[in-house]
Amino acid sequence: MQRRSLIILGLGAGALAATGLPPRLAAAMPWARRPAAIDTTLKPGIALAGYDPVAYFREGKPREGRADLALNHAGVEWRFASEANRQAFTARPDAFAPAYGGYCAWAVAQGYTAKGDPLAWRIENGRLYLNYDLAVKAEWEKDMAGNISRADGHWPGIAGSR
């Protein structure tokens, strides 16, 4: 194989590793980076790209959080639009944090991770779910109960592979 082909192959594998890999493929490529517990793809080190997780529940819409109302939870920064929202999250982070660490719920249902878009969201049975984009969200919603069930089954293995 020529040097140029090897470089392109290496870059492609690196791109796959950065978005998360199916567990079988990840096991075959131990050098590949595993997904973090919380998706910070859009803003490194910051959950939900800086959106307030409590606002989805209290306001029924995404709302950008403020850097001066941030806290560290699960090794990443979470931002809030108000002090009341920050206090609510502090008291019950699991009630407000997105399912599957904020990764795309449809991707997790398929057995891998992909970035979650804070604007492609839905609350179902008291849980916040994100998807890759609005088109993927529409696909996920066609069989939401089945996708959630599959994702719940896959997530422990995906999360445990980190």
N, C-alpha and C positions, 0 to 999 in steps of 0.2 A: 504494500500500500504506500502511496506517495505521502510525503510529509504534509502536504496541503490537505489531503483527505483525512489524515489522522487529526489534524488541528480542527477541521470542521466537525468530525465525529466527536471529538472531545468537547467542543463548544455545545453541540447539540445535547450531549449527555449531561453537561453542566446545567443547561437550561431546564431539562427535565427534572434534575435533582432539586433545583431551586423551587419548583412548584409542588414538589411532593411526588412520590412514586407509589405505584401499587406495591403492597407489602412483599409479594413474591419477587418483583423486579428489584426492589430496594435490597432484599436479602442477597440477591445475586450480585449486587454492586455495593459492597460495604463502604467504598470510598465516597458514595453519594451522600449528600447532606440530607438528614432527616428533617421533617417539618417540626417547627417549634410548637410548644403547647398552645400558644395563642398566636393567631395569624397577625403578623405585623408587616406583611408584604407591601402594602401601600404607603405606610410611613414607618420606617424601621424603628423598633422599640416602642411603638405606640399602638395600642389596641384600637380596633374599629376605625383606623385612620383618623383618630381624634374625635370621632362622634361620641356623644353621651349615650351610654347604654340604657340608662334609666329613662331618657326622653322617649324612646320608642314605646315604652309602657305607659308613661304618664301623659305624654302629649300626642301619642299616636303617629309620630313622624320622627325622622332622623333630625337631630339638631347638633350642630358642631359644639364640642366642648371647648373650654378655655384652658390654656396652659397654666394659668394661675389657680385653677381649681382641679389640679391633677393629683393622683395618688398612684402608688406602685402596688400592684397586686399580681401575683403569679409571675413575677419577674418582668412585667412590662408596665408602661405608663397608661393609665386610663384617664380620660378628660371628661369634665362635666360642665353643663351649662349653668348650673346653680349649686349653691352650697347644700341645699336640701337634697338634690339628686346625689351629690357626693356622699352625704350622710346615709342615704338609703342604700347605696351600693356598699358602703363600708359595713353596714349592719347585715346585709344579705347579698354578697356578691354572686352567689350561685343562682339567685333568683333573677338577676339582670344580665349576667354575662351571656353572650351568644352560645348556642349549642355548637359543639365540635370546635371549640376555640375560635369561632368566627370564620372558619374555613367554609367553603361552598358546600352546602348541605347535599346538593345533588352529587357532587364529586365524591363526598364521603360515602354516599349510598352506593356508588360504583366501586368503592374500595381504595380510593386515593384522595389526595388533597389538592385543592386549587384555591386561589385567593377568594376571599369573600368580599363582595362590594357592599358597603354600608347603605347604599341606595337601592339595592335589590334585596329587600328584606320582607319578612312576614313573622307575625307572632301567631303561634298555633299551640293551643293547650298550655298557655302560660310560658312558652319558650320562644326565644328570639332565634330565628334562622336567617342566615345570609346565603346568597347564591352568587355565582361568578358575575352574572349580569342579568338584565331583565329578561332576555330570551331564555336563559337557562332556568331562571325562576319560573317562567311560564311552563316550561317542560317539567320541572320538579313538581309543580302544583297539579299536574294531570293525574298523578298518583301519589299525593302527598303522604297519606298514611303508609303506603308501601315503601316509599322512599325513606321516610323517617324510621320505619322498622329496620330496613336494610342498613341505614346509616348507623343506627344504634348498635346493630350487630357488628359492623365493621370498625366503629370508632375505638373500642378497647384495643384491638390489634394495631390500628394505626397509631393511636396515642402511645401504646406500649413500645412501638418501634423506635421512639425517639430516644 
